[in-house]
Amino acid sequence: MATTDTQDLRERIGRFRVLIVGRANAGKTTILQKVCNTTDDPEIYDTKGKKIDAAVVKSTIKRGNHDITNEMVFKSNSDFVFHDSCGFEAGSAEEFEKMMKFISERVHATKLKDRIHAIWYCIPMDDPSRTFQRSEEKFFSECDTGQVPVVAIFTKFEALRPFAYGEIKKDIKGLSAEDRSQRISQRVEELFKRTGVWDRLCDAKNRARPKCHIRLENMNKPNVNCDALLETTTLALDDEELRLCLVSTQQSNTELCIKCAVG
């Protein structure tokens, strides 16, 4: 179906819809800004398409209320629409039930344009002793994500390097800068494996399991992008129409466009 008309795709699929999940300070907003190539905050709309004042949204979140059905759209690329799970990670059973209901309705929606097309689950790595918490356990053991691919995003991955260095600093004393860097990178891999987070996410007992994962580093730097996340998500999609929709929606990754065209 390589000749699928982009306009026809837009009419049937609409915008590419992503649910982003993760604790506070997991770097979710930065990821969305990078994906849409902007530093601006998103505009927020209710289910009827009415724009909501951002100050009102922030106020309701502070009071412990959050409407996951609200849509976040960035002016720089309005072909993406995002939903934020914010709320259940803090331990609210009510917010978790709301999220479960939202996911169930959206992954099984009749119309493709109403469905969630991908789920990005962000797990910060700035504290390797707390990578898999109750929020992750509940989501992956209880949520029905249907055929929607879940991409596990390990954010702030660069934060593992100081921990790795602390473990081996005596051993690498006197080595060249290149050798030190290599040894630290090796220990980072060992440290990541020791957290056991990937194994726990992929536990066969889980109702939902990530289809793939990606590591994001130094997202606060202006020259860092999310091309790898977009490529990983594209390849995780089983539906070719959705792949083409995502490729046409993202605006920065020319290499991905070529790769998918060739494929």
N, C-alpha and C positions, 0 to 999 in steps of 0.2 A: 504494500500500500504506500509505496514511496512517492506516488503522485498525488497524495491526498491534498486537497486544496486548503490552504491555511484559513481562509475565510469561512469555509464550511466547518472546519474544526472549531473555530471560535464560536460559531452559532450553536454547536452541539455541546461543547465543553465549557464555553465561557472562559473565565479566568482560571489560572492554575492555583488551586486552593491547598494551603499547607496549614496543618495544626502544629504549632511549636510548643513543646513541653519542657519544663525544667524549673529548678528552684530559682529563687531570687538570686541575682548576681551570677547567674550561669552564663551570662553574655548573650542572651537571646536577642535583645534589641540591636546590639552591635551586628550580629549575624544578619538580621533582616535588612539593616541599613547597607551592609556590604553587598548583599544579594541584589539590592535595588540601586546600588551605586549612589548613595546619598548619605548625608549626615543629618538630614532633617528628621523630625518625628513624623510618625504616620498620622493620617487622618483616620478617624474612627466612625463607622456607620453601624446603625442597628439593622435588624433583619429586613426592614422595609426600605432600606437605602437612605434613611435620614441621617444626616451628619450629627455626631454627638460632640459636645464641647469636651476637649481633652481634660480640662480642669474638673469637670463633673466625673469623668471616668476615674481619674486619680483619687478623687474624694471617696468614691464608692469602694475602691480597692483598699484604701486606708481603713475603711470601716469593716473590712472583711468580706465585702461583696464584690463579685466579678461576674460579668456576663460573657461566657465563652462564645456565645453566638455572635457577638459583635465582630465586625470585620475591620481589619487594619489594612489600609492601602497607602502606599507611598506615591506621591505625585510623580516621582522620577520613573516609576514603572508600575502603572496601574493595572497591568495584566496579571500581577500577582495579588492574591488576597490571602491574608494571614489571620489565624485565630490563635489566641494565647490562652493556655490552660491555667494561667496564674490563679492561685487560690488553694487548690487541693494539696500542693506540696507542703503547705504549712501545717497540714494535719486535719483540715476540716473535712469531716465525713460528708457533710452536705455538698460541699464543692466537688468532692470526688464523685459523688453520685450524679451530679449535674454533668460532669465531664464524661462519665461512662455513658449517660443517656445521649449526649451530643455525639459522641463517637459512634455509637451504635446506629443512631439515626442517619448520620452522614456517610458511613461506610456502606450502608445498605440502601441509600436513597435510589429511587428509580431513575431519576435524571442524572446523567453524568456531570452536569454543571453544578448540581447541588451537593455532590459528594466531596469528601476530603480526598485529595489525590496523593498526598504523602504526609507522613508524620515525622517530624524532626524532634528527637528526644535528646536534650542537652544535659550532659553530666560534667560538671567542672572538676578538674583534676588538681586544684590548688590545695587540697587536703587529701592525700592518698589513703588516709585511714577512714575517710567518710565518703567514699565514692558510691557505695550502694546503700541507700538509706530506705526507710520505710516507704517513702513515696515511690521509689523505683520498684520495690517489691510489690506494692499494691497495683501499680500500673501494669507491669508485665505479667503478673499472676492472674489478674482479674479482667483486664480490658479485652473486649472483642474488637480487634482491628480488621477483621475480615481479610480481604485481599490487598488492603492498602499497605504499601511497604513502610516499615518503620526504620528510619536511619538513626543509629546511635551516634551522637556527636560528642566527642570528648573535648570539651573546651578548656582553654587555659592550660594546654598540654605542656607549655614551656615551664610551668610552675613545678614540674617534676624534677627539673635539672638541679635546682638548689638542694633538694632532698637527696638526689643521687650523688651530688658532689660531697655532701656532708658524710655520706657513708664510706666514701673511698678517698677522701682528701689526703690521708696519710700515705696511701698506696701509690698515688699518682704524683707525689712530690718529686721533683727533679725530672719529670718527663717533659718532652717538647709540648708546645701548645696544641699541635695537631694530635699527638697521642693522648693528651689529657682530654681533649674534646671527644675523641673516639671512645675512650674508656667511660666517660660520663654518659655518652649516648647509649653505650651498651648497658650501663647500670640503669638508665631510664627505662629501657625495654624490660629489664628484669623486675624493676620496681612496678611497672605497669602490670606485668603478669602476676606479681605477688598480690596485687589488690584483688584479683579474682573477679573483677567487675564484669569482664566480657563473658566469662564462663557462667556467671550468675544470670546475666541477661539472656543467654542462650539456653538456659536450663530447659530440658524437654518437658518439664512439668508446667512451664509457663504457658499461659493462654496466648500471650503475644510474645513474639521474639523478633529482635531486629534482623532485617534482611542483610544489612551491611553496617559498617561503621567507618567513621572518619575522625581524624584528629585535627584540631584547629589550634594554631599557635599565633601569638603576637597579634591578635585581631585589633588591638588598639593602635597599631601602626598604620599610617595612611596608605602605604603602598601594598598592603596585604588585601587579597580579595577572597571570594568564596567560590571561585571557579571549580575547585575540586569537589565541593559539596554539591554543586549543581550537576556535575558530571556523575558523581556517585548516585545521586537521586535519579537521574535520567536512566542509568543502567539498571537501577533497582525496579523500575516500572516494567511490568509485564505487558501492559497494553500499549501497542505501538502508537495509537492515536495520542495517548497521554504523553508518550515520549516526544512526539513531534510537537505537541502543544508546549511542553516545557522548553524544548530547544528554541521554539519561536518566541517564547516569552522572555527568556533570559537574553540580555543585550550585550553582554561583555565577552562571552567565551566563543570566539570565532573557531577555535580549534575543535570545540565540541560540536558545533554546527557541521563542520567538515567531516568529523568522525562519524556522526549519525547519518549524514548524506551518503557517505561511502558504504557504511554498514547496511 
